[in-house]
Amino acid sequence: MKLPLLKHKSSVVLGVIIIVMILFLPIWHLMVSPSIIRSELERIDLLYGYDGAFGYVVAPSPIVFNAHIYATEAQGENVTLKMDLHLISGQAPMFQNSTYVFDKFTRQNVRDAVKASKPREGYDPLFPSHLKMGEDIQLAWLDNLNTTATLEFVESITEEGVTLYKYFVNKTVVDPNYFLEGWPHGFHNCTLTTTKTILIEPLSGLWTYTENETFSLTLNSDPPLELAFLTYKSTLESKAEKLIESRTLYESMLLLELYIPVIVGVVVIVLGILLFLNVRRLRRKDM
């Protein structure tokens, strides 16, 4: 008496494995892979180095500073980031600390988060992943202007084997009640302007390095008086380190989002072929 072919143990085992692996692919893509990436956002620890020049009323002088960005706490969808700035201007070291709170699903700052050092929104210091060539980044937060702006896509470049997208922003705001510490009456009509050219690894969204950033503060008097000016860029050492980190993140995300699903897909195809051959063998045997 012939037994149904798919009741044979080997066929059943292969069939079950194939079904499980097929079901695994969408679960991996929709749940597992994004969850791994979000969990990594809870362990951010980045160090950037910059050099440039700064002047307040007087002529600019050289400066060197480091920015250490690291996660300190994760609660639900929100992650708390600390940014420690260590500034060296001449012989006077200075320290400044800021606290950010971002949503690990959107990567945007959580406006009015209690633990943030001030209200923020939009993207900074994190940016979206899976950026598309030619598309701008909306709602980029400019911390020195306390507002958002659009990072305009400039071009795609390749450095040290890493593909990067270059973005640029130029934003000016007029504040009729800007507080000038130490000045008579305290609040004055001022114009604040910032420009920024940064490069981002598009798949991971990692801010790789700053090509140039400027900030100026002008008193709207007659004639206008430029009170402060700041310009800086990433140091060569920091740029080299971040290019290595960008390559590593890019390869890690490729592994999660492409290589593992492709490997599983290939295994499913191979098992499908084995199942077909096994069924055909059993059919011949039972004939």
Disulfide bonds with the S-S distance in Angstrom:
none
